[in-house]
């Protein structure tokens, strides 16, 4: 895991973000768009400091 990404986040929050990423990947795969439209607002609500970096890291994984 990326150092500092989980710092201050509980297991439940990380599980929520993983579920949102899974849902967004499904929507992206079926419709062709939507990954950033789904993930970015949720990550921004959880921790706005993660937003600029996490979007690039998550998209690079898919």
Rosetta blueprint (number, residue, H / E / L):
1 X L
2 X L
3 X L
4 X L
5 X L
6 X L
7 X L
8 X L
9 X L
10 X L
11 X H
12 X H
13 X H
14 X H
15 X H
16 X H
17 X H
18 X H
19 X H
20 X H
21 X H
22 X H
23 X H
24 X H
25 X H
26 X H
27 X H
28 X H
29 X H
30 X H
31 X H
32 X L
33 X L
34 X L
35 X H
36 X H
37 X H
38 X H
39 X H
40 X H
41 X H
42 X H
43 X H
44 X H
45 X H
46 X H
47 X L
48 X H
49 X H
50 X H
51 X H
52 X H
53 X H
54 X H
55 X H
56 X H
57 X H
58 X H
59 X H
60 X H
61 X H
62 X L
